[in-house]
Amino acid sequence: MAKSDTPGAMNRRQQIAETYRITKRTYPRIGLLLLGTFLLAGAIGFTLFKILPGSGIIEWILSVIGGLLLGTLAVLIVFSRKAQTSAYSQMEGQPGAAAAALNVLKRGWKVDPAVGFTKQQDVVHRVVGPPGIVLVGEGQTSRVRSLLASERRKHERVAVDVPIHEVVCGRGEGEVPLPKLMRHLQKMKRQLRPADMTDVLNRIKALDATRGTLPLPKGPIPTSMKGMRGQMRGR
């Protein structure tokens, strides 16, 4: 069986195709944008390599290769950014959207979705990382802030002296929009050393054991988020 026909390769192609289809819903002309990006960056790459010292067929080969490489790189960068923006725009406002965005966080962060929950589908997610404990709420503002305050008191009982932060995901005053949520957490002041994270996680285990597991509210979170995670990491 050819290498390109392996299940892993097929799965990768399917993910890219699905990501493209989802992105096209937000950016109908994404194909033209990527084509224009490739041609422009390719022309720049070709020109840069063409002016380098050299002669004959080698010069042309290097120029073509340089143009193709730079054009492909530019397409990947543009497509990744547009795919990320598209994913956020389609998730925003849906129940559980913040949890999907938080799950993109890299190592050094522990995300627990829906540690607090109301019948009206207001949710509080917990993130433990360098800033300490971050409680992220999404839903109706007044109910979410009340739920956050309640969760903060519960965590303060078991995580004494651990910094606890409250963040509301939304578009209102004092809230953090979904596309900026991950970056907002990453920019927060580092107050918890990696060596202390295990101790903090052990402390809050007792709190979680008293209330069981709360499911995320049902909602049509775009399935393309799974395929986009690799592109969104590190951005």
C-alpha positions as CSV (number, residue, x, y, z in Angstrom):
1,M,0.0,0.0,0.0
2,A,1.4,3.4,-0.9
3,K,2.3,5.7,1.9
4,S,-0.1,8.4,0.8
5,D,-3.0,5.9,1.1
6,T,-2.4,5.0,4.7
7,P,-5.2,5.7,7.2
8,G,-3.1,8.4,8.9
9,A,-2.6,10.2,5.6
10,M,-6.2,9.9,4.6
11,N,-7.3,11.2,8.0
12,R,-5.0,14.2,7.6
13,R,-6.4,15.0,4.2
14,Q,-9.9,14.7,5.5
15,Q,-9.1,17.1,8.3
16,I,-7.7,19.6,5.9
17,A,-10.7,19.3,3.6
18,E,-13.1,19.6,6.5
19,T,-11.3,22.7,7.8
20,Y,-11.4,24.2,4.4
21,R,-15.1,23.7,4.1
22,I,-15.8,25.2,7.5
23,T,-13.5,28.2,6.8
24,K,-15.3,28.7,3.4
25,R,-18.5,29.3,5.3
26,T,-17.0,32.4,6.9
27,Y,-14.7,33.4,4.0
28,P,-16.5,32.4,0.7
29,R,-13.5,33.6,-1.3
30,I,-10.8,31.8,0.7
31,G,-9.8,29.9,-2.4
32,L,-9.0,33.1,-4.3
33,L,-7.3,34.5,-1.3
34,L,-5.0,31.5,-1.0
35,L,-4.3,31.4,-4.7
36,G,-3.4,35.1,-4.7
37,T,-1.2,34.6,-1.6
38,F,0.6,31.7,-3.3
39,L,1.3,33.7,-6.5
40,L,2.4,36.8,-4.7
41,A,4.7,35.1,-2.2
42,G,5.9,32.7,-5.0
43,A,6.9,35.7,-7.2
44,I,8.7,37.3,-4.3
45,G,10.6,34.1,-3.5
46,F,11.4,33.5,-7.2
47,T,12.8,37.1,-7.5
48,L,14.9,36.8,-4.3
49,F,16.5,33.6,-5.4
50,K,17.0,35.0,-8.9
51,I,19.1,37.9,-7.8
52,L,21.4,35.6,-5.8
53,P,24.8,34.8,-7.4
54,G,24.5,32.0,-9.9
55,S,24.1,31.2,-13.6
56,G,22.5,28.8,-16.0
57,I,20.0,26.0,-15.2
58,I,21.0,25.9,-11.5
59,E,19.9,29.5,-11.0
60,W,16.5,28.8,-12.5
61,I,16.0,25.6,-10.5
62,L,16.8,27.3,-7.2
63,S,14.6,30.3,-8.1
64,V,11.6,28.0,-8.9
65,I,12.1,25.9,-5.7
66,G,12.5,29.1,-3.7
67,G,9.3,30.5,-5.1
68,L,7.3,27.3,-4.5
69,L,8.6,27.0,-0.9
70,L,7.8,30.6,0.0
71,G,4.4,30.5,-1.7
72,T,3.5,27.3,0.1
73,L,4.6,28.7,3.5
74,A,2.6,31.9,3.0
75,V,-0.5,29.8,2.1
76,L,-0.2,27.7,5.2
77,I,0.2,30.8,7.4
78,V,-2.8,32.6,5.9
79,F,-5.0,29.5,5.9
80,S,-4.2,28.7,9.5
81,R,-5.1,32.2,10.7
82,K,-8.3,32.3,8.6
83,A,-9.3,28.8,9.9
84,Q,-8.8,29.9,13.5
85,T,-10.8,33.0,13.0
86,S,-13.6,31.1,11.3
87,A,-13.7,28.4,14.0
88,Y,-14.1,31.1,16.7
89,S,-16.7,33.0,14.8
90,Q,-18.8,29.9,14.4
91,M,-18.4,28.8,18.0
92,E,-19.0,32.1,19.6
93,G,-22.3,32.4,21.5
94,Q,-22.8,28.6,21.6
95,P,-22.9,26.7,24.9
96,G,-19.5,25.2,25.7
97,A,-17.6,27.4,23.2
98,A,-15.2,28.6,25.9
99,A,-14.4,25.0,26.9
100,A,-13.5,24.1,23.3
101,A,-11.2,27.2,23.0
102,L,-9.5,26.4,26.4
103,N,-8.8,22.8,25.4
104,V,-6.3,24.2,22.8
105,L,-4.0,25.3,25.7
106,K,-0.6,23.6,25.7
107,R,1.2,21.6,28.3
108,G,1.4,23.3,31.7
109,W,-2.3,24.0,31.8
110,K,-5.0,21.7,33.3
111,V,-8.5,22.4,31.9
112,D,-11.7,21.0,33.7
113,P,-14.8,21.9,31.8
114,A,-18.1,22.7,33.5
115,V,-17.1,22.5,37.2
116,G,-20.1,24.8,37.8
117,F,-23.3,24.7,36.0
118,T,-26.9,26.1,36.1
119,K,-30.1,24.9,34.6
120,Q,-30.0,27.9,32.2
121,Q,-26.8,26.5,30.7
122,D,-24.5,29.0,32.4
123,V,-21.1,27.3,32.9
124,V,-17.9,27.8,34.8
125,H,-14.8,26.1,33.6
126,R,-11.6,25.8,35.6
127,V,-8.1,26.2,34.4
128,V,-5.0,25.5,36.5
129,G,-1.8,26.9,35.2
130,P,1.0,29.5,35.7
131,P,-1.4,32.3,36.9
132,G,-2.9,29.9,39.5
133,I,-6.6,28.9,39.3
134,V,-8.6,30.7,36.6
135,L,-12.4,30.3,36.7
136,V,-13.9,31.0,33.2
137,G,-17.6,31.7,33.0
138,E,-19.9,31.8,30.0
139,G,-23.6,32.5,29.8
140,Q,-25.9,35.3,31.0
141,T,-23.7,37.9,32.7
142,S,-25.5,38.4,36.0
143,R,-26.0,34.6,36.6
144,V,-22.4,33.8,35.5
145,R,-20.9,36.3,37.9
146,S,-22.9,34.9,40.7
147,L,-21.9,31.4,39.8
148,L,-18.2,32.5,39.6
149,A,-18.4,34.0,43.0
150,S,-19.9,30.8,44.4
151,E,-17.1,28.7,42.7
152,R,-14.5,31.1,44.0
153,R,-15.6,30.6,47.6
154,K,-15.6,26.8,47.2
155,H,-12.0,26.8,45.7
156,E,-10.7,29.3,48.4
157,R,-11.6,26.7,51.1
158,V,-9.4,24.0,49.6
159,A,-6.8,26.1,47.8
160,V,-5.6,28.5,50.5
161,D,-3.0,31.0,49.3
162,V,-3.4,30.0,45.7
163,P,-4.2,32.9,43.4
164,I,-7.8,32.6,42.0
165,H,-8.9,34.7,39.0
166,E,-12.4,35.1,37.5
167,V,-12.9,35.6,33.7
168,V,-16.2,36.1,31.9
169,C,-16.1,35.0,28.2
170,G,-18.3,37.3,26.2
171,R,-18.7,40.6,24.4
172,G,-19.9,42.7,27.2
173,E,-18.1,45.3,29.3
174,G,-15.3,43.8,31.3
175,E,-15.6,40.5,29.4
176,V,-13.1,38.7,27.2
177,P,-14.2,37.8,23.7
178,L,-13.8,34.1,22.7
179,P,-11.1,34.7,20.1
180,K,-9.0,36.5,22.7
181,L,-9.7,34.1,25.6
182,M,-6.6,31.8,25.2
183,R,-4.2,34.7,24.7
184,H,-5.8,36.5,27.7
185,L,-4.9,33.6,30.0
186,Q,-1.4,33.2,28.5
187,K,-0.7,36.9,29.2
188,M,-1.7,36.7,32.9
189,K,1.0,37.1,35.5
190,R,2.8,33.8,36.3
191,Q,2.3,33.1,40.0
192,L,2.3,29.3,40.2
193,R,5.4,27.3,39.7
194,P,5.1,24.0,37.8
195,A,6.3,22.1,40.9
196,D,3.3,23.6,42.8
197,M,0.7,22.5,40.3
198,T,0.5,18.9,41.5
199,D,-0.2,20.1,45.0
200,V,-3.0,22.4,43.8
201,L,-4.6,19.7,41.7
202,N,-4.6,17.3,44.6
203,R,-6.3,19.9,46.8
204,I,-9.1,20.6,44.4
205,K,-9.7,16.8,43.9
206,A,-11.5,16.7,47.2
207,L,-13.8,19.5,46.1
208,D,-14.6,17.8,42.8
209,A,-15.3,14.5,44.6
210,T,-18.1,16.1,46.6
211,R,-20.2,17.2,43.6
212,G,-19.5,14.6,40.8
213,T,-19.1,15.3,37.2
214,L,-21.3,17.9,35.5
215,P,-21.8,17.5,31.7
216,L,-21.3,20.2,29.2
217,P,-24.6,21.6,27.9
218,K,-25.5,20.3,24.5
219,G,-24.9,22.6,21.6
220,P,-23.7,22.4,18.0
221,I,-20.0,23.1,18.6
222,P,-18.3,22.9,15.1
223,T,-16.6,19.5,14.7
224,S,-13.9,21.2,12.7
225,M,-12.4,22.4,16.0
226,K,-10.7,19.1,16.4
227,G,-9.0,19.4,13.1
228,M,-8.0,23.0,13.7
229,R,-6.4,22.4,17.1
230,G,-3.0,21.5,15.5
231,Q,-3.1,24.7,13.5
232,M,-4.3,26.9,16.4
233,R,-1.6,25.7,18.9
234,G,1.3,28.0,19.2
235,R,-0.3,30.9,17.5
